[in-house]
Amino acid sequence: MAELQRAFAQQGLKAGERLPPERELARQLSVGRSSLREAMQGLQTMGLVEVRRGVGTFFTSEPGKWLLSPLKFARTPSRRLLAELIEARLLVEVRLAERAAERATERDIARLRQTARARAAAGHGQYVERGVDFHLAIAAAAHHAVLASMLNAVFHLYFDVLESPSPAAPEARAAFRAGQQGGHDEILACIEARNSQGAGRAMQAHLQHLQRHLPFTTGTRRRPGRRPKRGGLDGQVSSAATHPR
């Protein structure tokens, strides 16, 4: 089962994609087909794959969700868990920003600029998603597979535990977005300048700014029976939304 998960992750398979035929998987892993079937049954029980008779076997959950998904069923309040996820981002993303400044290719830089522009132009309901795209582009530019995988897992759970944002005046929303956008601009400038220490400091300041505003951005409880909506201070998605990546 572990070998299958590793193989799926290396192939970059996404939720909804069809897996290779059983014969091909058995050949790739150098295992017998009976052992492969048992492993697939285990993954199916875990809800990671779905077998459709006469059609094939399909992914139902991306690898990034596997690492932290048990935390969704813990007793930790979602607001506290979100705060801990931001702490985890601080531990991981500062180093990723430093490595991106050292290792980014010209293609990586172009991708960072593209995601930064998309985030700056994001409208209501897309602001957070475009911001995540920028941070994941930094992770890709760092060329550090382990840290990038950890960040991807954090973001999967991050979107699952976001609560409805607190209502805020337009001026407050604008100020928060400006502060976050300024952080992205500084991080990008340092990566472009190959300033590793500066990129790390800029990322730290950017995430600490988010930490300081956490009570302000995620404090409202939803009314029972009402479907959560997008919106709030920075266009955050509700806890019922799923991460688009």
Residue frames relative to the residue before (quaternion, step in Angstrom):
aa qw qx qy qz dx dy dz
M 1.0000 0.0000 0.0000 0.0000 0.00 0.00 0.00
A 0.6477 0.5101 -0.3168 0.4689 3.57 1.01 -0.79
E 0.6461 0.5140 -0.3227 0.4629 3.57 0.99 -0.80
L 0.6326 0.5213 -0.3325 0.4664 3.59 1.01 -0.73
Q 0.6560 0.5042 -0.3183 0.4628 3.59 0.88 -0.89
R 0.6516 0.5110 -0.3173 0.4622 3.57 0.98 -0.83
A 0.6565 0.5123 -0.3087 0.4597 3.57 0.96 -0.87
F 0.6479 0.5141 -0.3228 0.4602 3.58 0.95 -0.84
A 0.6564 0.5136 -0.3098 0.4575 3.57 0.95 -0.88
Q 0.6615 0.5107 -0.3054 0.4565 3.59 0.93 -0.86
Q 0.6882 0.4672 -0.2778 0.4805 3.58 1.07 -0.69
G 0.4146 -0.7449 0.4418 0.2793 3.57 1.28 -0.12
L 0.2466 0.7947 -0.5206 0.1916 3.57 1.10 0.63
K 0.2432 -0.7703 0.5787 0.1125 3.55 -1.08 0.83
A 0.6630 -0.4944 0.3752 0.4186 3.54 -1.27 0.40
G 0.7671 0.3284 -0.2678 0.4816 3.55 -0.91 0.98
E 0.5932 0.5786 -0.3707 0.4195 3.58 1.23 -0.28
R 0.4762 -0.6746 0.4948 0.2709 3.52 -1.16 0.69
L 0.4061 -0.7130 0.5196 0.2383 3.57 -0.99 0.85
P 0.6210 -0.5276 0.4105 0.4092 3.58 -1.20 0.38
P 0.6345 -0.5330 0.3840 0.4073 3.62 -1.16 0.44
E 0.6714 -0.5231 0.3506 0.3908 3.55 -1.20 0.58
R 0.6505 0.5279 -0.3241 0.4394 3.58 0.89 -0.91
E 0.6727 0.4965 -0.2922 0.4643 3.57 0.98 -0.89
L 0.6441 0.5138 -0.3231 0.4655 3.60 0.97 -0.81
A 0.6424 0.5194 -0.3230 0.4617 3.58 0.96 -0.86
R 0.6518 0.5060 -0.3175 0.4673 3.58 1.00 -0.80
Q 0.6557 0.5279 -0.3137 0.4393 3.60 0.92 -0.91
L 0.7631 0.3770 -0.1902 0.4893 3.57 0.95 -0.89
S 0.3395 -0.7620 0.4810 0.2696 3.58 1.32 -0.17
V 0.5055 0.6070 -0.4476 0.4191 3.56 0.87 1.02
G 0.5822 -0.5688 0.4464 0.3719 3.54 -1.27 0.33
R 0.5909 -0.6066 0.3979 0.3528 3.55 -1.14 0.63
S 0.6050 0.5461 -0.3730 0.4435 3.61 1.08 -0.52
S 0.6455 0.4984 -0.3172 0.4841 3.60 1.02 -0.79
L 0.6302 0.5378 -0.3299 0.4526 3.56 1.02 -0.80
R 0.6515 0.5204 -0.3203 0.4496 3.59 0.93 -0.87
E 0.6421 0.5179 -0.3261 0.4617 3.59 0.98 -0.80
A 0.6548 0.5073 -0.3104 0.4664 3.57 0.97 -0.86
M 0.6571 0.5081 -0.3121 0.4611 3.58 0.96 -0.84
Q 0.6156 0.5376 -0.3428 0.4632 3.57 1.09 -0.70
G 0.6330 0.5265 -0.3206 0.4683 3.57 1.07 -0.77
L 0.6646 0.4889 -0.3004 0.4785 3.58 0.94 -0.87
Q 0.6236 0.5300 -0.3380 0.4647 3.58 1.08 -0.69
T 0.6354 0.5247 -0.3221 0.4661 3.59 1.01 -0.81
M 0.6750 0.4874 -0.2773 0.4795 3.57 1.08 -0.77
G 0.4897 -0.6868 0.4148 0.3412 3.58 1.27 -0.18
L 0.4780 0.6886 -0.4249 0.3419 3.58 1.23 0.37
V 0.7818 0.1391 -0.0924 0.6007 3.58 1.16 -0.51
E 0.2026 -0.7539 0.6127 0.1235 3.55 -1.31 0.43
V 0.2307 -0.7674 0.5863 0.1190 3.56 -0.83 1.02
R 0.0893 -0.7813 0.6173 0.0205 3.56 -0.71 1.11
R 0.4015 -0.7543 0.4678 0.2260 3.54 -0.36 1.25
G 0.8229 0.1937 -0.1836 0.5016 3.51 -0.92 1.02
V 0.7068 0.4235 -0.2552 0.5058 3.59 1.26 -0.11
G 0.5897 -0.5505 0.3890 0.4449 3.56 0.78 -1.07
T 0.5268 -0.5987 0.4953 0.3445 3.54 -1.35 -0.23
F 0.1177 -0.8224 0.5566 0.0009 3.56 -0.85 1.02
F 0.5264 -0.6019 0.5127 0.3126 3.49 -1.26 0.61
T 0.1081 -0.7882 0.6001 0.0837 3.59 -0.98 0.74
S 0.7863 0.1619 -0.0935 0.5889 3.60 1.23 -0.20
E 0.4156 -0.7260 0.4919 0.2414 3.56 -0.83 0.99
P 0.6517 -0.5540 0.3464 0.3852 3.61 -1.11 0.63
G 0.6144 0.5873 -0.3548 0.3894 3.59 1.02 -0.69
K 0.6546 0.5212 -0.3140 0.4486 3.58 1.19 -0.46
W 0.5674 0.6569 -0.3805 0.3190 3.58 1.14 -0.54
L 0.6623 0.5712 -0.3192 0.3649 3.53 0.89 -0.99
L 0.8295 0.2328 -0.0826 0.5009 3.57 0.79 -1.03
S 0.4020 0.7548 -0.4624 0.2344 3.61 1.19 -0.10
P 0.6039 0.5582 -0.3957 0.4087 3.70 0.94 -0.55
L 0.5917 0.5934 -0.3754 0.3959 3.60 1.12 -0.52
K 0.5659 0.6079 -0.3880 0.3995 3.59 1.17 -0.46
F 0.7209 0.4215 -0.2376 0.4961 3.56 1.17 -0.56
A 0.4665 0.6689 -0.4484 0.3658 3.59 1.27 0.14
R 0.5760 -0.6038 0.4330 0.3408 3.56 -1.31 0.25
T 0.4306 0.7121 -0.4634 0.3045 3.59 1.24 -0.05
P 0.4732 -0.6673 0.4831 0.3121 3.64 -0.76 0.95
S 0.5825 -0.6297 0.3808 0.3452 3.57 -0.95 0.86
R 0.6337 0.5306 -0.3482 0.4424 3.60 1.02 -0.70
R 0.6562 0.4862 -0.3131 0.4848 3.58 0.98 -0.80
L 0.6426 0.5202 -0.3276 0.4572 3.58 0.98 -0.81
L 0.6294 0.5252 -0.3352 0.4644 3.59 1.02 -0.74
A 0.6354 0.5193 -0.3266 0.4689 3.59 1.00 -0.80
E 0.6634 0.4948 -0.3057 0.4708 3.59 0.99 -0.80
L 0.6191 0.5360 -0.3453 0.4584 3.58 1.09 -0.63
I 0.6340 0.5037 -0.3372 0.4802 3.59 1.04 -0.67
E 0.6066 0.5291 -0.3516 0.4781 3.59 1.08 -0.66
A 0.6446 0.5103 -0.3197 0.4710 3.58 0.99 -0.81
R 0.6203 0.5334 -0.3411 0.4630 3.56 1.03 -0.75
L 0.6235 0.5376 -0.3454 0.4505 3.60 0.99 -0.75
L 0.6679 0.5082 -0.3013 0.4526 3.58 0.93 -0.89
V 0.7483 0.4138 -0.2127 0.4728 3.57 0.96 -0.88
E 0.7540 0.4636 -0.2452 0.3955 3.56 0.72 -1.07
V 0.5573 0.5764 -0.4094 0.4353 3.60 1.11 -0.45
R 0.6839 0.4652 -0.2857 0.4840 3.58 0.91 -0.89
L 0.6306 0.5297 -0.3426 0.4522 3.61 1.00 -0.73
A 0.6382 0.5163 -0.3295 0.4665 3.59 0.98 -0.77
E 0.6361 0.5237 -0.3250 0.4643 3.58 0.99 -0.82
R 0.6890 0.4734 -0.2833 0.4700 3.56 0.88 -0.95
A 0.6149 0.5464 -0.3556 0.4436 3.60 1.03 -0.69
A 0.6393 0.5224 -0.3264 0.4603 3.59 1.02 -0.77
E 0.6971 0.4676 -0.2630 0.4756 3.57 1.12 -0.67
R 0.8294 0.3131 -0.0914 0.4536 3.57 0.92 -0.94
A 0.4756 0.7053 -0.4414 0.2854 3.61 1.17 -0.32
T 0.3398 -0.7096 0.5841 0.1995 3.54 -1.05 0.86
E 0.6767 -0.4590 0.3600 0.4492 3.58 -1.28 0.11
R 0.6264 0.5274 -0.3343 0.4666 3.56 1.07 -0.70
D 0.6255 0.5297 -0.3315 0.4672 3.58 1.04 -0.77
I 0.6522 0.5201 -0.3106 0.4556 3.57 0.94 -0.92
A 0.6397 0.5230 -0.3230 0.4614 3.57 0.99 -0.85
R 0.6507 0.5063 -0.3109 0.4728 3.57 1.00 -0.81
L 0.6328 0.5250 -0.3319 0.4623 3.60 0.99 -0.77
R 0.6546 0.5056 -0.3160 0.4648 3.58 0.93 -0.84
Q 0.6451 0.5322 -0.3155 0.4484 3.56 0.99 -0.85
T 0.6980 0.4565 -0.2781 0.4765 3.58 0.87 -0.95
A 0.6103 0.5420 -0.3539 0.4567 3.60 1.10 -0.63
R 0.6533 0.4990 -0.3151 0.4742 3.61 0.97 -0.80
A 0.6493 0.5181 -0.3193 0.4562 3.57 0.97 -0.85
R 0.6568 0.5036 -0.3109 0.4672 3.56 1.00 -0.79
A 0.6496 0.5218 -0.3212 0.4501 3.59 0.95 -0.83
A 0.7377 0.4031 -0.2167 0.4963 3.58 1.08 -0.74
A 0.4121 0.7426 -0.4562 0.2655 3.61 1.26 -0.07
G 0.3237 -0.7490 0.5518 0.1720 3.51 -1.05 0.85
H 0.7725 -0.3336 0.2647 0.4711 3.52 -1.35 -0.18
G 0.8082 0.2645 -0.2073 0.4836 3.57 -0.86 0.99
Q 0.7368 0.3694 -0.2275 0.5186 3.59 1.24 -0.21
Y 0.4346 0.7510 -0.4280 0.2528 3.55 1.29 -0.23
V 0.7034 0.4568 -0.2777 0.4684 3.57 0.80 -0.97
E 0.6482 0.5320 -0.3312 0.4326 3.59 0.90 -0.89
R 0.6752 0.4720 -0.3007 0.4806 3.59 0.95 -0.84
G 0.6109 0.5380 -0.3548 0.4598 3.60 1.10 -0.56
V 0.6324 0.5179 -0.3233 0.4768 3.57 1.04 -0.80
D 0.6031 0.5544 -0.3572 0.4486 3.60 1.02 -0.75
F 0.6513 0.5172 -0.3131 0.4586 3.58 0.98 -0.85
H 0.6852 0.4790 -0.2946 0.4629 3.58 0.88 -0.90
L 0.6542 0.4911 -0.3210 0.4772 3.60 1.01 -0.70
A 0.5998 0.5414 -0.3600 0.4664 3.60 1.15 -0.55
I 0.6121 0.5232 -0.3431 0.4837 3.58 1.10 -0.67
A 0.6433 0.5247 -0.3217 0.4555 3.58 0.95 -0.87
A 0.6571 0.4989 -0.3128 0.4706 3.59 0.97 -0.81
A 0.6660 0.5125 -0.2978 0.4530 3.57 1.03 -0.82
A 0.6043 0.5715 -0.3520 0.4294 3.59 1.21 -0.45
H 0.2055 -0.8119 0.5167 0.1776 3.58 1.24 -0.47
H 0.4773 0.5906 -0.4747 0.4451 3.52 0.84 1.15
A 0.3005 -0.8243 0.4493 0.1685 3.57 0.05 1.33
V 0.6687 0.5148 -0.3184 0.4318 3.60 0.91 -0.86
L 0.6979 0.4554 -0.2826 0.4751 3.60 0.79 -0.97
A 0.6283 0.5330 -0.3381 0.4548 3.59 1.03 -0.73
S 0.6496 0.5049 -0.3152 0.4730 3.59 1.00 -0.79
M 0.6338 0.5258 -0.3295 0.4618 3.58 1.02 -0.78
L 0.6642 0.4950 -0.3104 0.4663 3.58 0.93 -0.85
N 0.6291 0.5360 -0.3367 0.4512 3.58 0.97 -0.80
A 0.6438 0.5118 -0.3130 0.4750 3.57 1.01 -0.82
V 0.6355 0.5316 -0.3258 0.4553 3.58 0.97 -0.85
F 0.6833 0.4936 -0.2991 0.4472 3.58 0.88 -0.88
H 0.5935 0.5551 -0.3743 0.4466 3.60 1.05 -0.64
L 0.7083 0.4295 -0.2600 0.4962 3.58 0.87 -0.93
Y 0.5639 0.6209 -0.3634 0.4055 3.58 1.11 -0.73
F 0.7131 0.4349 -0.2578 0.4857 3.58 0.86 -0.92
D 0.6251 0.5527 -0.3426 0.4317 3.58 1.12 -0.55
V 0.7754 0.3622 -0.1879 0.4819 3.61 1.04 -0.68
L 0.4078 0.6981 -0.4962 0.3164 3.62 1.19 0.08
E 0.2724 -0.7468 0.5858 0.1578 3.53 -0.97 0.88
S 0.6644 -0.4532 0.3776 0.4589 3.55 -1.30 0.04
P 0.4541 -0.7001 0.4725 0.2834 3.60 -0.84 0.89
S 0.5472 -0.5904 0.4762 0.3538 3.53 -1.22 0.50
P 0.5098 -0.6107 0.4882 0.3590 3.58 -1.07 0.60
A 0.0044 -0.8037 0.5943 -0.0280 3.55 -1.00 0.78
A 0.5723 -0.5842 0.4504 0.3583 3.52 -1.19 0.59
P 0.6346 -0.5457 0.3755 0.3980 3.61 -1.10 0.57
E 0.6315 0.5402 -0.3409 0.4395 3.57 1.03 -0.75
A 0.6530 0.5073 -0.3111 0.4684 3.58 1.03 -0.81
R 0.6392 0.5157 -0.3283 0.4666 3.57 0.97 -0.81
A 0.6652 0.5100 -0.3030 0.4534 3.55 0.92 -0.91
A 0.6533 0.5135 -0.3148 0.4587 3.59 0.98 -0.83
F 0.6558 0.5029 -0.3184 0.4643 3.57 0.95 -0.85
R 0.6658 0.5006 -0.3068 0.4604 3.59 0.86 -0.92
A 0.6384 0.5246 -0.3305 0.4561 3.58 1.00 -0.79
G 0.6547 0.5121 -0.3124 0.4600 3.56 0.99 -0.82
Q 0.6688 0.4848 -0.2960 0.4796 3.57 0.97 -0.83
Q 0.6528 0.5082 -0.3178 0.4632 3.57 0.98 -0.81
G 0.6248 0.5344 -0.3352 0.4601 3.57 1.04 -0.75
G 0.6235 0.5364 -0.3327 0.4613 3.56 1.07 -0.71
H 0.6507 0.5043 -0.3172 0.4708 3.58 0.94 -0.84
D 0.6440 0.5309 -0.3241 0.4454 3.57 0.94 -0.87
E 0.6706 0.4982 -0.2973 0.4623 3.58 0.97 -0.89
I 0.6349 0.5234 -0.3300 0.4626 3.59 0.98 -0.82
L 0.6713 0.4998 -0.2987 0.4587 3.57 0.87 -0.96
A 0.6461 0.5248 -0.3273 0.4471 3.58 0.92 -0.86
C 0.6704 0.4910 -0.3041 0.4658 3.60 0.94 -0.81
I 0.6404 0.5059 -0.3334 0.4721 3.60 0.99 -0.74
E 0.6431 0.5199 -0.3193 0.4627 3.59 0.97 -0.84
A 0.7108 0.4415 -0.2463 0.4891 3.58 1.07 -0.79
R 0.4048 -0.7234 0.4587 0.3201 3.60 1.32 -0.01
N 0.3876 0.7033 -0.4847 0.3466 3.55 1.11 0.78
S 0.2393 -0.8258 0.4956 0.1232 3.58 0.08 1.30
Q 0.6958 0.4639 -0.2871 0.4672 3.59 0.77 -0.97
G 0.6440 0.5231 -0.3204 0.4572 3.56 1.00 -0.79
A 0.6401 0.5243 -0.3232 0.4593 3.57 1.00 -0.81
G 0.6509 0.5115 -0.3121 0.4663 3.57 0.99 -0.81
R 0.6651 0.4935 -0.3052 0.4700 3.58 0.94 -0.88
A 0.6501 0.5196 -0.3183 0.4540 3.58 0.99 -0.84
M 0.6475 0.5061 -0.3186 0.4723 3.58 0.99 -0.80
Q 0.6412 0.5246 -0.3259 0.4555 3.58 0.97 -0.84
A 0.6695 0.4914 -0.3014 0.4686 3.58 0.89 -0.91
H 0.6345 0.5488 -0.3202 0.4402 3.58 1.02 -0.82
L 0.7154 0.4345 -0.2553 0.4840 3.59 0.87 -0.93
Q 0.6156 0.5279 -0.3512 0.4680 3.58 1.10 -0.58
H 0.5850 0.5529 -0.3588 0.4726 3.58 1.14 -0.59
L 0.6488 0.4999 -0.3032 0.4870 3.58 1.03 -0.81
Q 0.6187 0.5491 -0.3355 0.4507 3.59 1.02 -0.79
R 0.6775 0.5113 -0.2961 0.4381 3.57 0.87 -0.96
H 0.7320 0.4081 -0.2224 0.4982 3.56 1.12 -0.68
L 0.3732 0.7631 -0.4743 0.2312 3.62 1.21 0.02
P 0.6780 0.4665 -0.3323 0.4607 3.68 0.75 -0.82
F 0.6525 0.5300 -0.2986 0.4518 3.56 1.14 -0.70
T 0.7425 0.4398 -0.2232 0.4533 3.58 1.03 -0.77
T 0.8149 0.2138 -0.0935 0.5306 3.62 1.10 -0.48
G 0.3916 0.7767 -0.4301 0.2415 3.57 0.75 0.91
T 0.6394 0.5714 -0.3332 0.3920 3.59 1.15 -0.32
R 0.3213 -0.7175 0.5822 0.2073 3.55 -0.99 0.83
R 0.4364 -0.6835 0.5197 0.2689 3.56 -1.08 0.75
R 0.4958 -0.6383 0.4941 0.3203 3.54 -1.13 0.63
P 0.5428 -0.6254 0.4356 0.3529 3.62 -0.92 0.80
G 0.8161 0.2801 -0.2105 0.4596 3.52 -1.07 0.80
R 0.6450 0.5003 -0.3409 0.4663 3.59 1.20 -0.09
R 0.4599 -0.6803 0.5001 0.2751 3.52 -0.98 0.86
P 0.4528 -0.6972 0.4735 0.2910 3.62 -0.74 0.97
K 0.2095 -0.7793 0.5824 0.0982 3.54 -1.08 0.79
R 0.5378 -0.5756 0.4957 0.3656 3.50 -1.31 0.36
G 0.4665 0.6922 -0.4868 0.2574 3.53 -1.23 0.38
G 0.4931 0.6811 -0.4686 0.2709 3.53 -1.26 -0.44
L 0.8561 -0.2333 0.1282 0.4430 3.49 -1.36 -0.28
D 0.8278 0.0476 -0.0029 0.5589 3.58 0.76 -0.94
G 0.6359 -0.5515 0.3391 0.4201 3.58 1.11 0.56
Q 0.2574 0.7974 -0.5159 0.1782 3.60 1.12 0.50
V 0.4289 -0.6695 0.5372 0.2814 3.54 -1.12 0.64
S 0.5323 -0.6257 0.4641 0.3313 3.54 -1.23 0.48
S 0.6813 -0.4961 0.3477 0.4108 3.53 -1.30 0.19
A 0.6238 0.5335 -0.3542 0.4481 3.60 1.19 -0.28
A 0.5766 0.5981 -0.3853 0.4016 3.57 1.21 -0.29
T 0.3156 -0.7322 0.5699 0.1989 3.52 -1.22 0.45
H 0.5453 -0.6146 0.4644 0.3305 3.53 -1.18 0.63
P 0.4320 -0.7593 0.4232 0.2402 3.58 -0.67 1.08
R 0.6449 0.5562 -0.3476 0.3923 3.58 1.09 -0.35
